[in-house]
Amino acid sequence: MALLEIRNLTIYYRLSEGWVHAIENVNMDMENGERLGLVGESGCGKTTLAYSITFLLPNNAYLKKGSIKFLGRDLTTLAVRKDGRINMFSEGLRGIRWKDISIIFQSAMNSFNPVITIGDQIAEAILTHENIGKEEVRKRIEALFEIVGIPKDRIDSYPHEYSGGMKQRAMIAMSIALNPKLIIADEPTTALDVITQDKILAELVKLQKEFNSSMIIISHDISIVAQLSTRIAIMYAGQIVELALTREIFKGPRHPYTMALLKAFPSIKGEKKRLATIQGSPPDLINPPKGCRFSPRCQFAKERCLIEEPLLREISPGHTVACHFAEEVSGGR
């Protein structure tokens, strides 16, 4: 049984201007111990997809169709009202969050409550799920701080007394406090310098292996995801357009959007090349284009692409692509 099974997931946001097609027909599995990267431009649906696993979505979010199964249990039955609107305050989900699925939020600087000490906020997450004494909680937090490299005498400090890197480490400590089966890391190194970023990325992989957790890493930076993940899912305009092992994505991308992303990032290997740009802008998801959503920006687009939406299909074992002409286009770094 897979750890996570997502089938035909479709989530819209309701605005006064219309329905935002944030996620459409997403299918994805994850196994125990796997690290899956979600890559794509800002606004492509990465965070919506990841946060939908525990339904940490605003009250204008609606599940149009699909299911999310975690260890065989359909979580949509816990959080979705009859009209499809999502209830992020579902009691059933509170028993899963932090204990089974935790999140390293995108901006640790803004994710902690500024008037409560870091230690008390981590303790609250632990005590919500375990009936243990304060002394035992304190010892566990001290052990967590030692793991992530924060002096234990800073447990009672407030968020504003931490540097950006320390806040990020504290958020990582909180995410592993209950040894969850799945950790969602949303842009875990945003706004950090490259040295701190490298240390935190190394810690994430080390901790994931030590606790035998699975991990979803969200980023628009494909180089970060390449360093952390074993598989990569490329997202564009609310859909997964390519999914494969990390080495296959870099060795032989088969979707034009994946190819364009790779060519837009510098490589430290091989000869120097001029970086490419992706012409145009992502589509308006209130009125997404017919056919392939990438077709207005795709150099390989043909008439079929403008009228027929490509389905995600397997072109080799474990390598799926949503492109009519995936067998005709390919391009490594």
C-alpha positions in Angstrom: 0.0 0.0 0.0 1.3 3.4 -1.0 1.9 6.0 1.7 0.0 8.6 -0.4 -2.4 8.2 -3.3 -3.9 11.2 -5.1 -6.4 10.5 -7.8 -8.0 13.1 -10.2 -7.6 15.8 -7.6 -9.3 19.0 -8.8 -9.5 22.1 -6.5 -10.9 25.5 -7.4 -10.9 28.8 -5.6 -14.0 30.9 -5.7 -13.5 34.6 -6.4 -15.8 37.4 -7.4 -14.3 37.2 -10.9 -15.0 33.5 -11.2 -13.5 30.1 -10.4 -9.7 29.8 -10.3 -8.7 26.3 -11.6 -5.9 25.9 -9.1 -5.5 22.1 -9.4 -7.0 19.9 -12.1 -6.9 16.1 -12.6 -3.7 15.6 -10.6 -2.7 11.9 -10.1 0.3 11.1 -7.9 1.6 8.3 -5.6 4.3 8.4 -2.9 6.0 5.5 -1.2 7.6 5.2 2.3 11.0 6.9 2.5 10.6 8.7 -0.8 11.6 12.4 -1.4 9.4 13.9 -4.1 10.1 17.4 -5.5 7.4 19.7 -6.8 8.8 22.2 -9.3 7.2 25.0 -11.3 6.8 28.8 -11.7 5.1 30.8 -9.0 1.3 30.3 -9.1 1.5 26.9 -10.8 -0.3 25.2 -8.0 2.6 23.6 -6.1 1.6 24.9 -2.6 -2.1 24.3 -3.2 -1.4 20.7 -4.1 0.9 20.1 -1.1 -1.3 21.8 1.4 -4.4 20.0 0.1 -3.0 16.8 1.6 -4.0 18.1 5.0 -6.5 20.6 3.6 -4.8 23.7 5.0 -6.6 25.8 2.4 -8.7 29.0 2.7 -12.4 28.9 3.0 -13.0 29.8 -0.6 -11.3 26.5 -1.7 -13.6 23.8 -3.1 -12.9 20.2 -4.0 -14.5 19.6 -7.3 -13.5 15.9 -7.6 -10.9 13.4 -6.7 -9.5 11.7 -3.6 -6.5 11.9 -1.3 -5.7 8.7 0.5 -3.1 8.6 3.2 -2.2 5.0 4.3 -5.4 3.9 2.6 -7.6 6.4 4.4 -9.5 8.9 2.2 -8.9 12.2 3.9 -11.5 14.0 1.8 -14.2 12.3 3.9 -12.8 14.3 6.9 -12.7 17.8 5.5 -15.0 18.3 2.6 -18.6 19.5 3.1 -21.5 18.4 0.9 -21.1 21.4 -1.4 -17.4 20.7 -1.9 -16.2 23.5 0.3 -13.2 22.6 2.4 -13.3 22.8 6.2 -9.7 23.3 7.3 -10.7 23.1 11.0 -11.9 19.5 10.7 -11.4 17.7 14.0 -10.5 14.5 12.2 -7.6 16.3 10.4 -6.2 17.7 13.7 -5.3 14.2 14.7 -3.2 13.8 11.6 -1.5 17.1 11.3 2.0 17.2 12.9 1.6 13.6 14.2 1.4 11.9 10.8 1.9 14.8 8.3 3.9 17.9 9.2 4.8 21.0 7.3 7.9 23.2 7.1 6.1 26.4 6.1 7.4 28.7 3.3 8.4 31.6 5.6 9.5 30.5 9.0 9.9 34.2 9.9 6.2 34.7 9.6 5.0 31.2 10.7 5.6 31.4 14.4 3.4 33.3 16.8 5.4 36.4 17.8 4.1 36.6 21.4 4.8 32.9 22.3 8.2 31.4 22.9 9.5 29.0 20.3 9.7 26.2 22.9 6.1 26.7 24.0 4.9 26.5 20.3 6.7 23.2 19.8 5.5 21.9 23.1 1.9 22.7 22.1 2.2 20.5 19.0 3.6 17.7 21.0 1.0 17.9 23.9 -1.9 18.0 21.4 -1.1 14.5 20.4 0.7 12.9 23.4 -0.2 12.8 27.1 3.2 13.4 28.7 4.6 15.6 31.4 6.2 19.0 31.0 9.6 17.7 32.0 9.5 15.0 29.3 8.4 17.6 26.7 11.3 19.8 27.7 13.8 17.0 27.3 12.4 16.2 23.8 12.6 19.8 22.7 16.2 19.9 24.0 17.0 16.8 21.9 15.3 18.3 18.9 17.3 21.5 19.2 20.5 19.5 19.5 19.6 17.7 16.2 19.1 20.9 14.3 22.0 22.8 15.9 20.2 25.4 18.1 21.6 25.9 21.7 19.1 24.6 24.2 19.3 27.8 26.2 17.4 29.4 23.3 14.3 27.3 23.8 12.6 30.1 25.8 13.4 32.8 23.3 10.8 34.6 21.2 10.7 34.4 17.4 12.1 37.9 17.0 15.1 36.9 19.0 16.1 34.3 16.4 17.9 34.9 13.2 16.3 33.7 9.9 18.4 30.6 9.8 17.5 29.7 13.4 13.8 30.2 12.7 14.1 27.8 9.8 15.9 25.3 12.0 13.3 25.6 14.7 10.6 25.0 12.1 12.4 21.8 11.0 12.6 20.8 14.7 8.9 21.3 15.1 8.2 19.3 11.9 10.0 16.2 13.2 8.9 16.5 16.8 6.4 13.6 16.5 8.3 11.6 13.9 5.7 12.0 11.2 5.4 9.7 8.2 5.3 12.6 5.7 7.0 16.0 5.9 6.0 18.8 3.4 8.8 21.3 3.0 7.5 24.4 1.3 10.4 26.5 0.0 12.4 25.5 3.0 15.4 27.8 2.3 13.6 31.0 1.1 15.5 34.2 2.0 18.5 32.4 3.5 22.1 32.9 2.4 23.7 30.1 0.3 25.9 28.8 3.2 22.9 28.5 5.6 20.8 27.1 2.8 23.3 24.4 2.0 23.5 23.4 5.7 19.7 23.2 6.1 19.3 21.2 2.9 21.9 18.7 4.2 20.1 18.5 7.5 16.8 17.9 5.9 18.1 14.9 4.0 19.9 13.5 7.0 16.8 13.9 9.2 14.5 12.4 6.6 16.7 9.3 6.4 17.2 9.1 10.2 13.4 9.2 10.9 12.5 7.2 7.8 10.0 9.8 6.8 8.8 10.6 3.3 9.2 14.2 2.1 7.6 16.6 -0.4 9.9 19.4 -1.4 8.3 22.4 -3.0 10.4 24.9 -4.9 10.6 27.0 -8.1 14.3 26.4 -8.0 14.9 23.1 -9.8 18.6 23.0 -8.6 17.4 22.8 -4.9 14.9 20.0 -5.7 17.6 18.1 -7.7 19.8 18.1 -4.6 17.0 16.8 -2.3 14.6 14.6 -4.2 14.6 11.1 -5.6 11.7 11.9 -8.0 10.5 15.2 -9.5 7.0 16.3 -10.5 6.9 19.3 -12.9 3.8 21.5 -12.5 2.4 24.0 -14.9 -0.9 25.9 -14.6 -2.4 23.6 -12.0 -1.4 20.3 -13.7 1.5 17.8 -13.4 3.0 17.8 -16.9 6.0 15.4 -16.2 6.9 13.0 -13.4 10.0 10.8 -13.3 13.1 9.9 -11.3 15.3 13.0 -10.7 18.2 11.6 -12.9 15.7 10.9 -15.8 14.3 14.5 -15.6 17.8 15.9 -15.9 19.1 13.4 -18.4 16.2 13.3 -20.8 13.3 15.6 -20.1 10.3 14.9 -22.4 8.0 17.8 -21.9 8.8 21.2 -23.5 8.2 23.0 -20.3 10.6 20.8 -18.4 13.2 21.4 -21.1 12.7 25.1 -20.8 13.1 25.1 -17.0 16.3 23.2 -17.2 17.8 25.6 -19.8 16.8 28.6 -17.6 19.1 27.5 -14.8 22.9 27.6 -14.9 24.9 24.4 -14.6 28.4 24.1 -12.9 29.2 21.2 -15.3 30.2 21.2 -18.9 30.7 24.2 -21.2 29.2 27.5 -20.5 25.9 28.2 -22.2 23.7 31.2 -22.5 20.6 30.8 -20.3 17.3 30.5 -22.1 14.1 32.3 -21.2 10.5 31.1 -21.4 8.7 33.5 -23.5 5.2 34.8 -22.4 3.5 34.3 -19.1 1.5 31.5 -17.4 -2.2 31.5 -18.4 -5.1 33.0 -16.5 -6.4 30.1 -14.4 -9.9 31.7 -14.3 -10.1 31.2 -18.0 -7.4 28.6 -18.9 -6.7 28.0 -22.6 -8.2 25.0 -24.4 -5.9 22.1 -25.2 -2.5 22.1 -23.7 -2.1 25.0 -21.3 1.6 25.4 -22.2 0.9 25.6 -26.0 0.9 29.4 -26.2 4.5 29.4 -25.0 5.7 26.1 -26.6 8.1 26.1 -29.5 6.9 22.6 -30.5 3.1 23.4 -30.4 1.0 22.1 -33.3 -2.7 22.5 -34.2 -3.6 19.5 -32.1 -2.1 21.1 -29.0 -4.5 24.0 -29.3 -7.6 22.0 -29.2 -6.9 18.7 -27.4 -5.7 18.5 -23.8 -2.9 16.0 -23.5 -3.3 13.4 -20.8 -0.5 12.3 -18.4 0.8 9.0 -19.9 3.7 6.7 -19.3 6.3 6.8 -22.0 8.8 4.5 -20.1 8.7 2.7 -16.7 8.0 5.3 -14.1 8.3 8.3 -16.5 5.0 10.0 -17.3 4.4 13.1 -19.5 1.4 15.1 -20.5 2.5 16.0 -24.1 1.1 14.8 -27.4 4.6 14.7 -29.0 6.7 13.6 -26.1 8.3 10.9 -28.2 9.4 13.5 -30.8 10.9 16.1 -28.4 13.7 15.6 -25.9 16.5 17.6 -24.6 19.0 17.2 -21.8 21.1 19.9 -20.2 
